[in-house]
């Protein structure tokens, strides 16, 4: 009988390297369409915006009036733009303090064994499916003077609670935040719910056997394991709040008197005025702020979440 032949380790490793190494031309062929689209629709507009931001340009005449960084100095000294930045900051803080924790609490409730939880999940997620334009139009009608909300308050004898929800500069931003939360609350709930369903139930059972209360189990087991999911939700909340435009524009157009303006609505107003150079500078500021937050998340939070998985060095 012929003895079986064995393959040497060096020959096996050479075969593995040969099979796992794709030709450079094949790699380039698969990457080229994505790189071309990314270059045309992302890199090129960014570079052009940086170029336009250095000129006093109305969008029609040639780029001749070079003013350097004056547009950026104007943006940071412009009170309406600073107010818009403050409004974005308020929405970010409210989202982190109210929207994300509330979504987590509801996800914990709907992750338990309650009757009709599938229907409740669908109902809470349904607003996210609606477009921002539809959401803005509907809520503008609900919150208008003598609208559905005011009539409902009058019907239950709470007429003293009626307000000009979208016309009062003191409360319009908070009314807008309520609409934003109604729109995106279900999205964050689904993210939290997906994270909860990935947690091993054996840990909770072991904690219950050891006599841990529900709060102790949540604090020392569920919350730490859910940390990566919470950080993703927080990151999406911050980026979404910084780039908020269409829902605000449809609902209030940044009014009254700029009380609900955001950086994006301010940017759009500058384009409408024909201040293309100044608007480009504002867009670079928004892009830079979002980029810093994204890099910070990738460098600190994401790297920490991926430690030990072999996906990062």
N, C-alpha and C positions, 0 to 999 in steps of 0.2 A: 504494500500500500504506500502511496506517495505521501510523504509528510507535508502538511499544510505549510505554505510559505507565509512569512510574516513581513509586514511592511515596516521599514525602519522609521523611527520618529522624524528624521530629517526629510525623508521623502514625503511623509504624510503632511508635514508642515508646509513643504513647498507646494503640494497639491492644494492645500487649504488656501494659501496665499494666492495661488493662480486662479482658483475658482472664485474667491471673494473680491478680486480686483477687477473692476469694470473698466473698459477702455475710456480714455479721456474724452474721445469724441462722443461716446454714448452719453456720458454724464453731461457734457456741454449741450447736447441736443435736447435733453430733458429739462435742463435749467434755463435754456435760452428764452422760451416763451414767457416764463414767470419773471425772469429778470427784465425782459423787454417791457412787459406791462408795468412792473414796479418802477422802472426808470421813467416811463412816459407819464404815468399818472401819479407818482409820488415824488421821486427825486427831482424831476424837471420843474414841477410847480414850486417846490420848496426853493430851489436855486433861483428861479425867476422872481419869487416873492422877495428873497433877500436882495436881489438886484434892484427891483422897483422901490424897495424901502429906502434906498439911498438917494432917491430923486424926489423932487417936487413935481409930481406927474398927475395929469388929469385923465389919463387913459386914452387920449386921442393924439396929442402932440408927440413929437419924437422925444426920446429920453436925453434931454440936454441940460436941464437945471439940476446939477449935482449938488446935494446939500449934506452929504455924509450922514451922520447920526442924528441930525436935527429932528427927524420924524420920531425917533425913539425918545429923545429928550422931551418932545412935545407930548408924547403919550403919557409918560410918567408924571408930567406936570399938569396934565389935563384933568380937571376935577371930575367931569362925567365919566372918564375912563377909570379913574380911581374908585368912583362909586360903583361902577360895573364890576370891578375886581372884588370890592367888598361884598357885593351881592352874591357873586359866585362863592366867596368864602363862607358866607352865612348858609348858603344851600349845602355846601360841603359839610359844615359842622352839624347842621340839622340832620343831614342824611346819616352821618356816623353815629349821632346820639339817639336818633329816633327810628329811622327807617331800617337800618341794619339790625339793631337789637330786636325790634318788633318782628321783623321777618324771621329771625332766629327763634323767637318765642312761638310764633305760629307754626314754624316747621317742626318744632318739638311736639306741639299739640297734634299736628296732623300725622306725625310719625308714630303716634301711639295708636292703640286699637280702639278707635271710636267709630260709631256708626255713621256711615255716609261720608267717610273721609275722602274717597275718590271724587265725589261730587264737589266737596268743599275745595279740594285742590284745583279742580277745573275752574270753579267760580273765582277763586283768588288770582289765578293765573290769566284769566280771560282778558282783563284790561291791557295786559302787555301786548296782546295780539293786535289791538287797535293801533292804527297809525297815530303819530303825534298830532297831525292836522285834525283828524276826526276827534281826538281827545280834547284838543284845544277848543274846537268849535262847540262841542257838546257842553263842556264845562263853562264856557263863556255864556251860553244861554242859561245854564242853571244858576250861575252866580250874578247875572245881570240884575239891576234894580227891578223889583217886583217879579223876579224870576221864580223858578221852582223852589229854590231854597227859602226865599223870603216868604212865599205863599205857604210853604209847609210850616214855617215857624209861626206865622200868623194863625194857621189853622189849629195849632196846639196851644195857643195862648202865650207864645213867647215872642211877641212882636218887638219887644225891647231888645232882642238879640239880633235883629236885622241890621245889616250894614251895607255900605257900598263896597262889596268885597273886592272888586277889581278896579275901583276908582279912588279908594282911600289910600294915599301914599304910605300911611302908617301900617296897614295890614295887607296890602296887595302882595308883597313878597311872600308872606306866610300863606296867603291863599294859594299862591302859585306853588309853593312847596307842597301843600296838601294835594294839589292836582298831580304833581310829579310823583309823590309817594303813592297815590292811587294807581298811577300808570305803571310804576316799576316795582312796587312792593311784591307782587307775585313772582317777578323774575328772581329777586333775591331769595324769596321763600323757596323756590324750586332748587336754587343752588344749594341752600342750606339743607334741604330735604335730601338731595342727592348725596351730600356729604354724610348725613346721618345714617343713611341706608348702607354706607360702606363700612361703618364701624362694626366691629365684632360684638355680637350680643353676649358672648361668653364673659366678657369683662364686666358688664353690668350685672350678670347673674352671680359672678364671683363676689362682686362688691356687696350685693344684697345678702349673700350667705354670710359675709363677714360683718354684717350689721350696719353697713353704710346707709345713710338716709338718701332720699332722692336728690336733695341739694348737694350732698357730699359727692354722690356719684356724678352729677352733672359737672361740678366744679373741678374735681380731680381726675376724671376719666373722659367724659364726653367733650368738655370744652377744650382741653389740650389736644385731643385727637382731631377735633374739628378746626383747629387753628389754621391749617392751610386753606380750607374752604372759606373761612371767615376773612382771611387776608385777601383772597381773590375777590370776594364780594366788596370789601372795603376799597380795593384798587379800582374796580369797575365803577363804584359809586363816585369816587373822587374824579376820575377821568370824565365820566358822564356829566357830572356837575360843572366841570370846567368848560366843557364844550357845548353846554346847553344852548340851543337856539330855536329850533322849529316850534317846540311847544310854547315857549315864551312869546315868540313873535306872533303866532296865531292867536294866542289868548289875550295878550296885553300890548304887544309891540314895544315892550320895555317901559310903558307908561304906568301911571300918569307921571309926568315930569321926570321921567327916568327912574322912578322908584323901584321898578322891577327889571331894569336893564341888566344884561349880562355882557361879558366880553364879546361874545359872538354877535349879539344884537347890536352892540356898539360898532363892531367891525362892519356889519352890513350897512348900517346907517352912513358910515364914511364912504363906502362904495356908492351908495345912492347919491351922495353929495358930489361925486366925481373926484374925491380925494384919494386916488388910487395909491399914491406913494405912501400917504399916511396910513391908509387901511392895510397896506402890505406890511408896514412896520408893526401894526397891532397884531396882525396874523402871526408874525414871527414871534412876538411876545407870548401869544397863546400857545404856539407850537413849542417854544422853548420851555415854558412852564410845564406843559404836559410831558415833554421829553424827560425833564429832570425827574418828575415823579415816577415815570415808567422805568427809568434807569435805576432809581433808588429802589423801587420794588423788585426789579430783577436782581440787583446786586445784593440786597439785604434779605428780603422776604422770600423770594423764589429760590435763591441759592440755599437758604436755610431749610426750606421745605424739601429740597432735593438732595440734601446731604445724606449720605448713606445709601442712596438708591443706585449709585454708579453712573448717574447721568451727568454729574458735575465732578470736576477734579478737585 
